[in-house]
Amino acid sequence: MSAAIDADAARIYAAQGVRFEQRWYGVMNHLSVAGQSSVSQLASAMSISHASVSETRASLERMGLVVSEPDPGDARRRLLRLSPTGEAFVERLSSLWATLEAVSHDLDVEAEGVAAALDRLERALTRKTVYQRVAERLGRGPSKAPTIES
């Protein structure tokens, strides 16, 4: 399902004459609102891995849409912000993104609240992972690895 949605998004961008990867949206949208953020702040805000944000950052920098600078308060961190090209890109795509958001809302209504169901599933998995649940059912407690016994 995710692949089908991403493929349709790619077709939409291509029809607009835009080279854009759907995975860039979250970072670009966050930076357009926040102004600047570290990779860790982006990962936390978007509930995705640090590695995923770093990979997205690298591709956005290669495209000239994002720049990173040392954090004046912590030399170990880099702060990301939209470049002038990135800002113009966001401006160009803002109406398309609003349309995609409206369509997503319509689909969620048609699917009878799947987004809320996914949020509930995510909270349940945060409380206890699939691994922990299997370990408990196999009588091994949360710290012992599930094994298949013959």
C-alpha positions, 0 to 999 in steps of 0.5 A: 500500500505504501509503495502504491501511494509513493508511486502515485505521488511520484507520478503527481510530481512528474506530471508537475515537472518536478523531481521530488522524492516523497521521503523529502516532504517531512524534512522540508515541511518541518524546516519550512515551519521551524526554520532550522533543526538538528537531525536529532530534533527532526528525527524526534519530531517526525518519529523516524530514525536518526539514520533515515533523517541523515540519509534524507538530509544528504540527498536534500543537500545534494539537490541544493534544497537544504544546507547544514551549518555548525550549531553555535551552541554545540560544535558536535551538532549541525543545524539544517535549514532550507536553502533559498532554492529550498524555500522557493521549492516549498513555495512552489509546491505548497498548493500541491501539498495542500491538495495532497493533504486534503486527499489524504484526509478524504481517504482517511474518512473513506477508510473509516479512520485508519490514521487513528487506528495506526496511531493506536497500533503505534502506541500499543507497540511502544508500550510493548514490542512484538518481540516482548509479546512473543517472549511472554507467550512463549513463557520466557519473559521480556528479557529472554529470546524467543526460541523454537523448541523441537 
